[in-house]
């Protein structure tokens, strides 16, 4: 197979980088997604180069050529090259010396087949000559699997998973993105058998893979397989049904609102803010995301879509309304400009409300009545204010 090299030559600085890394002598090749996605006719996002040069020589060559280098993964041979604004991950060919399920100790090599054999899936072990676009398949199965849309581990799936437990979740993410038909049987069996290995991983790594999976166009059938095979049970036992996610994705499409991984995670959780908070904390999410997840699953109904937006903010209101299968309502407030209560405590004091707790109580009553009435202004708002003041003062 030959790819069109224009896909990477169109990017600024690429020719200079390839000259720097002796592409004409075959010292570097594009690898992974840059090859896989282009072969499938998809746009490529990240560029990864494999090279025979050891990291120190890569840095020396980049520096001499005036290309910025960042040692983002020096122990594993990865240098980030930044050339004319284009970012490329440059990694020395590697072979694993030892693995513990989370990280590997590697040795650098000049053997393309050795480098391919340590990768996870056959479709990720394809290399392309950067000048001619000629694709090589050292693992021997990648091109056939790519053509069949089959996601398979390289070699023994149990061995690959033992090397890095995160490959369990990566298998399902790649299957959801690229796979057709039933998942590869040996891979599925291995993931099922080793699901408990996920407990050894950091929750940040689990969250990263899960959110990437949920952000795909339609991961429902893959989620259903994962649930049926107990993949979530060791780390996220609260996820037991994919049907709410299917309903949410339908609502997103009906409302013409982009997919959102956090919202989709919320759809998979029980409608209990406390449980959502615990899960978000378990996954080491930010405080902002924890709050949003809890708001999304809260079953409280504020009535109108505008009331939801006013109480929760646009983003959380859209989450809640889509999860509640109210796509038209969600669409109506997605970009709605939130109104502000046109009154403050000082104005109430000027109207005779005594300073102290009664001011806050009166403001709350006015705000609720204003919200219930659909955020009126002018005479109608003045009437709401007068009625609330009279009622609060009369009961004081």
LUMZAMAR-306383 format. One record per residue (C-alpha): x, y, z. Coordinates in steps of 0.05 Angstrom, whole numbers, plus 5000, padded with zeros to 4 digits. Each point is the difference from the previous one (the first is absolute). Last residue first. Layout:
# LUMZAMAR-306383
XYZ/...
This chain:
# LUMZAMAR-306383
414057946193/494049704963/497650664972/507050224984/501249384958/493350044964/500350744986/507149964975/498349404955/493950354971/503950644986/505749634966/495449584956/496250624980/506450354981/501849404957/493450054964/500850754991/506749944965/503649344994/497749274998/504649415014/495249434981/494850085055/502849435041/507050324998/497350685023/496149655056/506349625021/504350624997/495150435039/499449485056/507649935004/500950755002/494850055056/503649485042/506850334988/497250685021/496249705059/506449735030/502950695015/498350714980/492750175005/495849984935/497350704989/500650124926/507150295006/501949365037/497449604940/504150424951/506249895041/499049254999/500449974925/495250004941/500249844926/501049255011/504949814946/498149664936/503949404971/501650074927/497349394964/505349624961/497849295018/493350255026/495249804944/504249394979/499149695069/492550114998/499549684932/504349415023/495949845063/502149275011/501450105074/507449894986/499550554948/496650465049/505149885056/506150104956/497150624966/498650295069/507149845022/502950384941/495250595002/500650165074/496749605055/494550435030/499050484941/500949454948/495049545034/495050585006/501050144926/498549284984/493450065037/498549585061/505649985052/499949245003/504849705052/502649334975/507350175014/504249604950/502750604961/501150425063/504549475030/504149944935/500650764996/502450055072/505249474990/502250314935/501350675033/503649685059/504649654951/499549254990/504149515039/496049404975/498149815071/497950725013/495549984939/497149345024/498850275069/496750634973/495649584954/497749575059/498250625039/496450314941/495449394992/496849844933/504249364993/505650064948/500349864926/496850664979/505250365042/505649684959/496750274937/499850705029/507449955017/501749744930/496350554963/497049894931/498250634962/492950285003/495549934939/494049935047/497749374965/507249754998/501250125074/493249685016/501949374963/506749985036/496350085066/495349424986/505849544981/503750215063/493849835042/499849314967/507349825017/498449695068/504349795059/504950565013/500250055076/505249465004/505350494976/506849715018/499449245007/493149944966/501650424938/502449424957/494649525024/498849674932/492950254990/502050705021/505850024951/495749734944/494650535014/505350545001/502349774931/492950024974/499150705028/506550324975/496750434947/503750624976/506149915045/500450445062/498249435047/506249624980/504550605011/496850125068/501149285020/507350004979/501650635039/495949795060/503849345005/506650364995/497950495055/497549425043/507049745004/500449284979/500449385045/492449925002/500049924925/503249325010/493149765023/497949994928/505149454984/495349444979/495350464963/505650364963/503049334981/493349724975/498750634960/506949974967/499349264984/493150124970/501650614957/494050455008/493749844960/499050384935/503850634983/505450335042/503250684989/497550485053/496249555048/505349464992/505550515013/496650225064/498649285021/507249794990/502550625035/496049825062/503549335006/506550304976/500150395066/502749375032/506850104968/505049424993/495149505028/494950234948/504849854943/501749325029/492749825008/498650234928/505449524973/503150294937/498250704977/493150155027/494350024950/495250534977/496749794934/497650504949/501249474946/504750464960/503450215064/500749285021/503249824934/504850595004/501949865072/501349264994/507549914986/502750315064/505250364957/494650334957/503450504954/496350564964/503250374941/498350745005/506050184957/503550535042/497449865069/500849244993/494049745037/499549555061/494249575023/499849725071/493650355023/495549554957/503349395031/498150225070/504250135063/507150154980/506049605025/500649584936/500450624956/506350255034/503349324993/497949984926/503150694987/506749785029/504750595014/499549915075/499150385064/498849625064/493650085040/497549965071/492449994997/494450315039/493249805028/499349254994/506949875030/504449984938/507249814988/505150034943/495350264946/502950164932/500450694971/500850414937/501450725020/494050455005/498650674966/493450315018/498550554948/497250705013/499550484942/500950745018/505850114953/503349385029/498549755070/503149335015/497549615061/505149495021/498149295020/505249475017/496549665058/504450325053/499750654961/492550065000/498450744989/507150204985/498050644963/503750184936/499750654961/502749964930/505950444982/503449454959/505749915049/495049945057/495949484963/506249594984/502650035072/493149825028/499349404953/507149805017/498450005074/493549614987/503349434962/499450024924/496449434966/493750414994/492649945010/495850614982/493250185028/495350534971/493550155035/493750214964/499049594937/493850084958/496849354980/500949614935/501149345036/507349984981/500650715025/497249795067/504749415009/506350364977/499650635043/496649575053/506049555010/506650134965/503650494955/506949764982/507250195017/507149804982/498349784930/506050354968/495750544967/496550105067/506550235031/497150295065/501750724982/497349914930/493549755029/499650605047/501250504943/494849654957/495050045057/500950745015/493050224982/494949454988/498249854928/505649484999/496049585049/493949844957/504150134937/503549345012/494249644964/499749295027/502749384966/497849295016/
